[in-house]
């Protein structure tokens, strides 16, 4: 599994974590939300991005992070 950080505009309530497949939601000081965690594959990533689109959230960035070894 790959680790991803997805940044969206605005603060999302923590209850959305389950809807975003258990990703950790972190409120940033600038008013954005960082969704972070493991994503099984590219299809799962596409599903997450579709959910963001369907909620009319503004997508700021998507970054794949290397897991520490």
N, C-alpha and C positions, 0 to 999 in steps of 0.2 A: 504494500500500500504506500501511496505517496502522501506527504504532508502538504497541505495547501493553506494559504492565507488569502481570504477574499475580503476586500474592503468595500463597504457600501456607505452611501450618504445617509446620515441620520442615525439616531439611536433606536435599536430594536429591543423590545422587551425580551427578557430571558426565556419566556415561555416558547419563543420561536426556535429554541435550540433543538428540541425534539423534531420539529418539522424540517429542520435543516440537517437531518440525519445525525444528530448528536454533536454537531460542531460546537466548539466553545465560542460564546459571544462575549466580546470585550468592548466596552464603551471607551472610546478615545476622547481625549481632551478637546479635540477640534469639532466634536459633534458627530463623528463617524462611528461605525461599528466594524469591528474586525471579527470575521468568522474564521476559526482556525481548527484544524484537525486532520485526521486521516481520511482519505478518499480512496475507495477500493480500486476504481479504474476510471478511464476517460468517460465512459457512459454515465457513471455516477456523478462525475464533475459536470457533465452536460446537464444532468437532471437538476443539480444544485443551481446552476446558472439559469435554467429555465424557471425555477421557483423565484429567483430574484427578479427576473423579467416579469413574471406573472403578478408579482406584488408591486410592480411599478417602482422598484427601488433603483436608485442611481448607482450603477456599478463603477467603482473608482479604479480597482485593480484586482488582479488575480496573480498570485505568485506561488510557484512550487518551491517548497523548502526541503533541504536535505535533512534527513534524520541523523541525529548524532550517533556515531558508531561506538 
